[in-house]
Amino acid sequence: MKGLPPAQHLSNAHRLGRDEICTAQLFVIRIRTLSPVRENSPPRRSTQLLMMQGSLQEQAQGALQQQANQPGMAENGLVQRDKVLTLESMNPWIKKVEYAVRGPIVKRAVELEKELQKGVKKPFTEVIRANIGDAHAMGQKPITFLRQVSALCMYPELLDDPNFPEDAKQKARRLLDACGGHSVGAYSASPGIELIRQDVASFIEHRDGGIPSNPDNIFLSTGASDAIVTILKLLVSGEGRSRTGVLIPIPQYPLYSAALAELNAVQINYYLDEENCWALNVGELRRALHEARKRCHPRALCIINPGNPTGQVQSRKCIEDVIHFAWEEQLFLLADEVYQDNIYAEGSQFHSFKKVLFEMGPKYSGAVELASFHSISKCFMGECGFRGGYMEVINMDPAVQEQLTKLVSVRLCPPVTGQILLDAVVNRPQPGDPSYERFNQEKQAVLSALAEKARLTEETFRQAPGFHCNPVQGAMYAFPRIHLPPRAVKAAQAQGQAPDMFFCRQLLEETGICIVPGSGFGQKEGTYHFRMTILPPLEKLQILLQKMCQFHVKFIQEYS
């Protein structure tokens, strides 16, 4: 190519490699910097020079553009590199994570809401989200005292406002004194503010009838979910048949399956007894454990009480049996107790695993390793957005507890605003305090309304054809079993969907009701369920239940 005219050289540039492209780029620069036309230059020569300069510049730029348009080439003419992070190169365990509560059904619900806002005609006027336990989003009012203490800590100038009760001010001053620089904007200790951990320990002692609680065993967290995942991180180790296995209930809250998938741990399913109000049967635990030992090393057992999504409340006898089983098989216990105030059924009562453990005597209380979890997101508070919670660890190896402290320190500290609100929950107004009457009234109003909605939900589904619904004894969900005709099952399979997902998608498109298919929580093969919250206001819940029953009748007729 040496000896070709400059223009011809540039016209061939798109066929050349990186060095030739660089030459073309330098040539363009050279053309652009040609000596300016002198004042006494002949007009014709000046015109020719300008024409040549423009022609060569156009050809050079055209050649470079051709090169850039070729597949695999960047705009600067250099070969494009592959992305560093691709689906093939990313962490393979993340791809296995699924979280049905915020899955494709919810994504479609958001799209429908936007379509309604734009005036698109639908068979409904609003989307009713019954997919997640977000109390305030569903209209539940905040508890005044909790927000007063939070507001006073966030904006201390309000401490001079006479409209705030004196007990709320006293608690706020006490909390601010425990914060760095007397400000909630400062970091706290990684396990949480020491004063608040002391208050949590006092709360647990009072709840459990005086059984001691050590603040050093309390770790505040970003909701209960963060604490649960932290404990699972400590537990997971090994490879192949020595890989950690964790027993979880089926149906389960998808946090557990998602966390185990992310950690590449082995999920061991044990099935709750639907025909016996979702009871936990130790014989089923034993079956699941013995089968799992052929493929992994089971090390932990998760219990959700009251149940999510199933709404059952475990009896004291059941809890004793589980503790004995964990002692016998040397399993670490995880007790998810975030719904401990949400008890509705007559004769049902919440028993904390820690209380039962210690009342069973030193044989168990000195040996069984336990982590129990609580949160401000549920119960009567419903303060999901503050992201506050705690865990208490019992009988943890001191060396491991040091590692736990190190692990939580990596994330600096839980949100201090969440810690503040948690303290207002555990260090609540007492009889005689200025805020007590209002606090107690608001708390009881929330819990009474939930109890009424739990009863209404169960009765409605129990009377409707094609549904089977156990009593909603606690928590804030119903998990009914639904009958789906064989034609509906085949239609779902033809679309690559689980049958209950197929049902829930059609329900959403025709009624605007957003619920979560049971397949996202796990269920026995051949059965179909869905989870719905009982959180909507009573009037809206009545409409929701009526629409669901009517839709199911129509669905059955269409696919029979």
N, C-alpha and C positions, 0 to 999 in steps of 0.2 A: 504493500500500500504506500510505500515510500515514494514519491514522485507523482502521486495523484494531486490534482489541484485541490486547494483547501476546501472548496465547496463539495467536491466529490468525496473527499475524505470524511466530511461531516455527514454526508448522506448515507454513508455506510456505517456510521457510528452505532446504530441500534443493533448491528450484528456483532459488535465487538464486546470485549470484556471490560472489567472495571478500569484498567489502565487507559484504554482508548476513550472511555466516557470522561475520565478526568481530563484527558487532552482536549476533548470537545468543550468541556466547561471552561478550561483555561483560555481556549481560542475565543470563546464568546467574550470573556473578560478583556482579551487583547483587542478585539474589534471595537468594544465599547470605549476603549481608552486611546483610540487612534488620535493622532495630533489634530488639534482643531484647525479649521480652515483659516489660513492667514488672510488679512484684509486685502492684500494685493494679489491673491491667487486668481487665476483666470476663472471666470464664472463657470465655463463648461467643465473644467477640471474639478472644480468644487462639487458640481452637481453629480459628476460621475463617481467621485469618491463617496459622497453621501449615499448614492444608490447602491454602490457595491457594499458599503458598510451595512445598510438596511437589509440587503438580500442575504448576505452571509449570516447576519444575526438571526433572521427568520429561519434559515436552514438549520442553524445550530440548535435553536430552541425546538424546532420541529423534530429534529433527530432525538433530542433528549426526551421529549414528550412521548415519542414512539417507544423509546426504551422503557419509560416509566409505566406505559400502558401494558407492557408485556406481563404475563402471569409471573408472580413471585418476585416482582421488582418494586422497589419503593420509589417515591417521587424524586428522590435525589439520584436515581439511577443505580443505587446499590441493591444487592440481593436482599429481599426481606427475610428476617429470621423467624423461626417458629416461636409461638408463645412459650414462655417458660412454664406457666401454669395452665394445664389443659385437663380435660376430663380423664385423659389417660395417665397424666403425671401427678394428679392431685392425690391426696390421702384417700386410699380406697375405702377406708372404713366410714368416712363421712358420707360417701354415696349410699351406704346402707342405712343411714339414719332416716327415719320417717316419724312424722309428728302429726297424727291425724287431726288433732284438735284445731290446727291451723293449716290444714291441707287443701287440696283442690276444691273441695266444697266451699270453703271459706273464701278462697280466691274468686270463685264464680259469684259468690254473694256480694263481694265488693264491686265486681263489674256490674252486677244488676243494680246496685245502689247508684252507681254513676250514670247508668242508662236512665233510671227513673228521674234523676236530677236534670237530665237533658231533655226530658219530656217524652221519652220513648214509652209507648203504650205497653202495659203488661196486664196480666190477669189479676194483679194485686197492686196496692198503692204504696206498700213499704216492705222492706226486708226485715223479718223478725229473727234476730240472731239468738238462737237457743243452743249454740254450739260450745260455749265456753263459760266458765264460772266467774264472770266479770260483773260483780254485783252492781257497782255504781253505773256502769255502762247500760245496765238494764233498768235503771231508775231508782235503785236503793239510795236513800239519803245518808250522807256521812253522819257519824256520831259526833255531836257537837263538841264534847269535851276533848276528844282526840284531835280535832282540828284546832281547837283553841290553844292547846299546849304546843302543837306544831307551829301555829302562826306566831305565838309569842317567842318561840325559839328562833324562828326565821327572821322576825322583825322585832327585836327587843324593845324598840321605842313604844310598842303597844303595852309594855308592862306598866306604863303610866295611864293607860286607858281605863276609866272606871267601869266600862261595860264588860270587862273580863272578870270572872269570879276569882276570888283570892286564892283558892286552892289550885287553880290552873296556873296562876302566876307563881306560886310557891314552887310547884313542880318544874316550871320552866326555868326559874332562877337556879334551882338545884342542878338541872341538866346542863345549863349554860356554864355553870361553874366547873362541870366535869369535862367540858369541851376545850380543846386547845385554843387559847386566845379568847375564850368565852364566845366562840363562834361555831355555828354548825357548818361553816365553810372550811373548817380545818379537818385534816385527816384525824382519824382515831387510831387507837391500837388495832392491830390486824384482827384479833379475835373479837373486837368490839370495845366500846367504852366500858371501863371497869365497873363504874357505878350501875350501868344498865345490866351488865351481867350479874351483878349482885341482886338487882331487883328481879331478874328472871329466876334466879335461884330461889329467892323468897316466894315467888309466885308458884313455882313447882312444889316447894315444901308445903305451902298452904293447900294446893290442889290435891296432893297425895297424902294428906292427913298427918303431916309432920315428919315424913321420911326425909332425912337431910339431903340437901343438894349443894354441891360445891361449885362456886362461881368459876373455879379454874377448869371445870369440866364443861363449861358453857361456851359455845362459839356462836356469835351472831353472824348472820348471813344475808345474802341478797335474795330474800325469799327462802322458802324451804328447798326449792329445787337446787339451788346452788350448793347447799349443805349436803344434800343427797348425792349429787355428782362427786363432791369432794371425798366423801367416804368411799364411794365406789372406786375412785382413783387409787385410794390406799389399798383396797382389797385385790385389785386385778393384777395378776402376775402369771408367769409360766407360759409354756408352749405346748401344743398338742394335747395329750391327755392330762397334762399337769396344768393346763390353762384354767383360770378361775371360772367357776360356774356360779350363777346367782339365781336362786329360786324366786320367781315373781308370780303373783296371782294372775289368772286368766278368767275373766277380763281384767285388764290392768290399765293404769294411767300411762300413756305412751312415753312419758319422761323416762321410765325405766328401760323399756326396749330401745329407745333412742340412745340413752347414755351407754348401755351395754354394747350396742352396735359401734358407737364411736370409739369405745375403749377396746374393741375386739375381744370382749368377754363372751362367755357362753350363757345364753339365756335358757333357763330351765323353767318350763311352764308347769304350774300346778293349777288344776281347775277347781274353781269354786262351785258349790253344789246349788245350781239354779232351782232345783225342785225343793230345796230346803232353805229357801230365802237367802241364797248365795252364801251359805255357811262354809266355813273352812273345816275340812275333814283331815285329820292327821294321817289317816290311812292313805289319802291321796298325796299328801306330802311325802310319805314314805315311798310310795310307788315312783313318784317323780325323781326323788333323790337316788334311789337304787338304779334306775335306768340311766340317769345322768352320769353316774360314776364309771360307766363303761366308756365315756367319751371325754370327761373333764374332771376337774377337782372342785366339787361344790364346796363353797366356803361361806356363803351368806344366804339369809332368808329374809325377804321383804314382806312386810304386812302393811296393808292400808286399812286403817280403822279410825273412824267410819269409812266405808268403802267408796272408792271412785274408780269406775263409773256406777257401781252396783248399789250403793246406798245402804248396805247392811251394816249393822252394829254388832261386833263380836261379843259374845257372852264372856263372863269371867272364866267359866269352865273351859271355853275354847282357848282363851289366852293362856291359862295354866297349861293346857295340853301342848300348845305351841312352844312355850318356854321349856317344858320338859323335853320335847323333841329336839330343840336347839341344843340343850345341855347334853342330851344323849348322843347326838350326832356331831357335836362340837362345831356348831354353826354360829356365825356372827349375825345378830338380829338387827334389822333396820325397821323401826316402827314409825310409819308415816301417820301422824296424828293431827293433821292440819284442820280437820273438821270436828275437833273434840267438843265444841259447843253446839254443833248442829245435830241434836238428837231430838227426834219427833215422836217416834212410836211409843205407845204406852207399854211400860214394862222394860223398855230399852234403857241402858245406862252406859256412859263412857267409863271404861277402866283403862288407865294408862298402863302400858307395859312395865314401866319402871315400878309403879306401885305394886302391881301383882308380883313382879319379880322379887321384891324385897319382902313381901308378905309370905312368899313361899319358903323363906328361911335361908340361912347361910349357904347351904348346899348349892343353891342356885344363885343367890344374890352376890356371892363371892366369886362366881365362876363364869356366868353367861355374859358375854360381851354384847353390849347394846348401844345403839345410837338412836335417839328418838328426835323427831322433828316437829316444829310448829311454825306458824306463819301468821302475819297480819292480813293476808289476802282473803281469808275465808271467814268462817264463823259469823259473828254479828258485825265484824268490822268491814270486811270487803275492800280493804285498802290495797288493791293489787298494785297500783302504780307506784306506791312508796317503796316496794321491794324490800320488805323487812321480814326477818325470821330468825330462828335460832335452832341449834341442836345441842343436846346434852349427851355426852359419851360416858358410859359406865363400864368399868373393868377393862379399859383400854390399856395395853402395855405402855408404861411411861415413856419408853424410847420411841414407840410409834406415835404417842401423843405429841412428842417434840417434833416429829416429822409432820404431823398434822398442823401444828403451829407454823412451821416453816412453809408448808404448802399454802395456807390461807394468806400468809404475808406476801406471797408473790402478787396477789391482787390488791395489795395495800390495805384496804378496809372495806366493809360493806357501806352502802350509802348512809351517811350520818342522819339524814332526814328520816330514813326508814328506821334507824335505831331509836330515834327520838319518839316516833309514833309507837314503836313496839313498847317502849317504856310506859307510855300513857295507857297501853292496854294491860300490861302486867302490874302496873302500879296505879290501878284505877281508883276512882273515888269510893270512899267507904261511908257507911251510915254516919250522918252528922256533918259530913263535908258539904259545902255550899252546892257542889255540882252533883251530889249523889242522886237526888230524886230525878233530875232530868236525864242523867246518864242511864239510870236503871230503867226508866220508862222507854227510852229510845232503844236500848238493848233488847228489852222484852218485846217491844213492838216488831222489831226485825225478826226475831226468832219465832214469834207467834205467827207472823205472816208466812214465813217459810213452812211452818208446820201445816198451816191450812192449805198451802199450795201443794205440799207433798201428798196430803190426803186426797185433794182434788185430782191430781195427776194419776195416782194409783187407781182411784175409783173409776175415772173416765176410761182408762185403758182396760181395766178389768171387765167392764161392761161392754166394751166395743168388740165386735166379732173380728177374729184374726189377730188379736193381740193377747199376750200373756205378760202381766206386769206384777212383779213382787212388790210388797209394801216398801215404800221409801222410808226406811227407819231413821236414816240420818244423811249427812252430807247435803248436797244440793242438786242431785241428778236422779233421773229415772233411766232404766236400761231395759226397755220392753223387748220381748221377743215378738217378731212379726212373721206371719205366714206369707210366703211368696210362691205363687203358682209355678209349676215347672216351665211354662212358656216364658215367664219373666226371667227365670234363672238362665234359660237358654239365650234369651235376648241379651242379657247382661254379658254372658260369656262370649257371645259373638262380637261384642264391642270391647272385649278385653277388660271388663269391669267386674268387681265383686258384686254379687246380686244385691246386697244391702246398699252398696254405693250407687248402683243403678236406681234403686228405689229413692234414695235420698236426693239424687240429682234431679229426678223428675218432680219430686215434692217441691224442691226449691224453685224450679222453673215455672211450676204451675200455681204455687201458693205464696212464694216468697219466704217460706219457713226454712231456716238453716239449722240442721242438726248434723250429727256426726255418725257415720255408719259404724256398726259394731265391729266390722272387720278391722277397723283401726285400733281397737282395744284388745282384740283376740276373743275367740269364741269357739265352742265345740263345732267340729266339722258338721255341715248340714243344718246348722241353726243360723238364724239371721236376727240381728238386733240393731238398735240405734241408741245413742245417748243424747239426752236433751236435758237442759237445765230447768229448774223450777223457779228461776229468778225473775222472769218477766212479771210486771204488775198483774194482780189477780184478774182484772178485766181483760187484759191482753192475753194472759195465759188461757183463759176460758175460750177465747176466740181461736187461739193457736191449737188447742186440743180438739176443738170442734172441726176445724179445717183439716187437721191431720186424719181424723177418723173418716171424714167424708172422702178425702183423697184416697185413703186405703181401700174403701169400698169401690171407688171408681177404678183404681189400679187393678184390683182383683178381677173385676168384670172385664176389663180390657185384655187381660192376659190369661183368662180362663178358657 
